[in-house]
Amino acid sequence: METPAVDPHQTSALRTVPERRVAERVVHEIRAYIVANELQPGQKLPPERYFIEQLKVSRSSLREAMRVLSTLGLVEVRHGDGTYVAAPTAAWKASSSAIFDATEENALRNLVETRVGIEMAVVSAVAQRASDEDFDRLEQLLEQQAEQMRKDPTYVWEPLEFELALIEITGNSWLYEIEMMLRDAWRSLSGGLKASVSRYAEWHSEHRAILASLRSRNVAQAQRLVMAHVSFDRFEADLRAPRRGARKPRSAGSNS
């Protein structure tokens, strides 16, 4: 089937992607493009150069995003021919709630247990594969968060930003996509995580300890720290904590 005509004036489906977490944003924007244009299985996507120019990203970032979408069964990459839609539009609209139901009775426990399983595997892979430059970038991320916390008491950090940065180092797109789903599902619980904002300094300190263990390639210690960090008891306490007149926390921040 032919590629749909590309309207150079169309702005509703694609937006410029920030430099941070580029591949993640590209995945989001391509999904939005498919839905907005109601593309069906078998239809061909525009060539790489179109998305590179519209989203202002590198070819490597675009290809990483396509690998994620291919892993999810949403596109088919035909080498030498192009990329085709492989799933109906309904599948592209589906969110993490299709997999993780935050309204079910054991939602919090399920999310915590899944996070632990994913992040235990992640720290093991990072300890084996990360370079000194990778660790330096993680250190820079933590420094930026610390500076924001010092300057702005109302600062709300990006949920699971540190954990997703770790997964980027592994190069495992499957782990990355699952953690993205967990982050989205976690956000749906965040309205009830009333004490979470006060946890930032605590979580930040734990992230630093995890990073230090990874720098020393101490997998066992890093995994013990992850187990302590992703604590069901702590999150459950936040769910039950009274508001005490505090301003309502923004949903994006109720997460570590």
CORCOR-V133791 format. One record per residue. N is the residue number from 0. RES is the residue in three letters. D_CENTER is the distance of its C-alpha to the mean C-alpha in whole Angstrom. Layout:
N&RES&D_CENTER + N&RES&D_CENTER
This chain:
0&MET&33 + 1&GLU&33 + 2&THR&30 + 3&PRO&30 + 4&ALA&31 + 5&VAL&29 + 6&ASP&30 + 7&PRO&30 + 8&HIS&30 + 9&GLN&27 + 10&THR&24 + 11&SER&23 + 12&ALA&21 + 13&LEU&19 + 14&ARG&18 + 15&THR&18 + 16&VAL&15 + 17&PRO&14 + 18&GLU&14 + 19&ARG&11 + 20&ARG&8 + 21&VAL&11 + 22&ALA&10 + 23&GLU&7 + 24&ARG&9 + 25&VAL&12 + 26&VAL&11 + 27&HIS&11 + 28&GLU&14 + 29&ILE&16 + 30&ARG&15 + 31&ALA&17 + 32&TYR&19 + 33&ILE&20 + 34&VAL&20 + 35&ALA&22 + 36&ASN&25 + 37&GLU&25 + 38&LEU&25 + 39&GLN&26 + 40&PRO&26 + 41&GLY&28 + 42&GLN&28 + 43&LYS&27 + 44&LEU&24 + 45&PRO&25 + 46&PRO&26 + 47&GLU&23 + 48&ARG&25 + 49&TYR&24 + 50&PHE&21 + 51&ILE&21 + 52&GLU&24 + 53&GLN&22 + 54&LEU&19 + 55&LYS&20 + 56&VAL&18 + 57&SER&19 + 58&ARG&20 + 59&SER&18 + 60&SER&15 + 61&LEU&16 + 62&ARG&17 + 63&GLU&14 + 64&ALA&12 + 65&MET&16 + 66&ARG&15 + 67&VAL&12 + 68&LEU&14 + 69&SER&17 + 70&THR&16 + 71&LEU&15 + 72&GLY&18 + 73&LEU&18 + 74&VAL&20 + 75&GLU&22 + 76&VAL&23 + 77&ARG&27 + 78&HIS&27 + 79&GLY&30 + 80&ASP&30 + 81&GLY&27 + 82&THR&24 + 83&TYR&24 + 84&VAL&23 + 85&ALA&23 + 86&ALA&22 + 87&PRO&24 + 88&THR&22 + 89&ALA&22 + 90&ALA&19 + 91&TRP&17 + 92&LYS&17 + 93&ALA&16 + 94&SER&13 + 95&SER&11 + 96&SER&15 + 97&ALA&17 + 98&ILE&15 + 99&PHE&15 + 100&ASP&18 + 101&ALA&17 + 102&THR&21 + 103&GLU&22 + 104&GLU&24 + 105&ASN&22 + 106&ALA&19 + 107&LEU&18 + 108&ARG&20 + 109&ASN&18 + 110&LEU&14 + 111&VAL&16 + 112&GLU&17 + 113&THR&15 + 114&ARG&12 + 115&VAL&15 + 116&GLY&16 + 117&ILE&13 + 118&GLU&13 + 119&MET&17 + 120&ALA&16 + 121&VAL&14 + 122&VAL&16 + 123&SER&19 + 124&ALA&18 + 125&VAL&17 + 126&ALA&20 + 127&GLN&22 + 128&ARG&20 + 129&ALA&19 + 130&SER&21 + 131&ASP&23 + 132&GLU&21 + 133&ASP&18 + 134&PHE&19 + 135&ASP&20 + 136&ARG&17 + 137&LEU&15 + 138&GLU&19 + 139&GLN&18 + 140&LEU&15 + 141&LEU&17 + 142&GLU&20 + 143&GLN&18 + 144&GLN&17 + 145&ALA&20 + 146&GLU&22 + 147&GLN&20 + 148&MET&21 + 149&ARG&25 + 150&LYS&25 + 151&ASP&24 + 152&PRO&24 + 153&THR&22 + 154&TYR&19 + 155&VAL&16 + 156&TRP&13 + 157&GLU&9 + 158&PRO&8 + 159&LEU&7 + 160&GLU&7 + 161&PHE&10 + 162&GLU&8 + 163&LEU&5 + 164&ALA&9 + 165&LEU&11 + 166&ILE&9 + 167&GLU&10 + 168&ILE&13 + 169&THR&14 + 170&GLY&13 + 171&ASN&13 + 172&SER&11 + 173&TRP&11 + 174&LEU&10 + 175&TYR&7 + 176&GLU&7 + 177&ILE&8 + 178&GLU&6 + 179&MET&4 + 180&MET&7 + 181&LEU&8 + 182&ARG&6 + 183&ASP&8 + 184&ALA&11 + 185&TRP&11 + 186&ARG&12 + 187&SER&14 + 188&LEU&16 + 189&SER&16 + 190&GLY&19 + 191&GLY&21 + 192&LEU&19 + 193&LYS&22 + 194&ALA&22 + 195&SER&19 + 196&VAL&19 + 197&SER&22 + 198&ARG&20 + 199&TYR&18 + 200&ALA&21 + 201&GLU&21 + 202&TRP&18 + 203&HIS&18 + 204&SER&21 + 205&GLU&19 + 206&HIS&17 + 207&ARG&20 + 208&ALA&21 + 209&ILE&19 + 210&LEU&19 + 211&ALA&22 + 212&SER&23 + 213&LEU&21 + 214&ARG&23 + 215&SER&26 + 216&ARG&24 + 217&ASN&25 + 218&VAL&23 + 219&ALA&25 + 220&GLN&24 + 221&ALA&21 + 222&GLN&20 + 223&ARG&23 + 224&LEU&21 + 225&VAL&18 + 226&MET&20 + 227&ALA&21 + 228&HIS&18 + 229&VAL&16 + 230&SER&20 + 231&PHE&20 + 232&ASP&24 + 233&ARG&22 + 234&PHE&20 + 235&GLU&23 + 236&ALA&25 + 237&ASP&22 + 238&LEU&23 + 239&ARG&26 + 240&ALA&27 + 241&PRO&29 + 242&ARG&28 + 243&ARG&31 + 244&GLY&31 + 245&ALA&28 + 246&ARG&26 + 247&LYS&24 + 248&PRO&20 + 249&ARG&18 + 250&SER&15 + 251&ALA&12 + 252&GLY&14 + 253&SER&15 + 254&ASN&12 + 255&SER&12
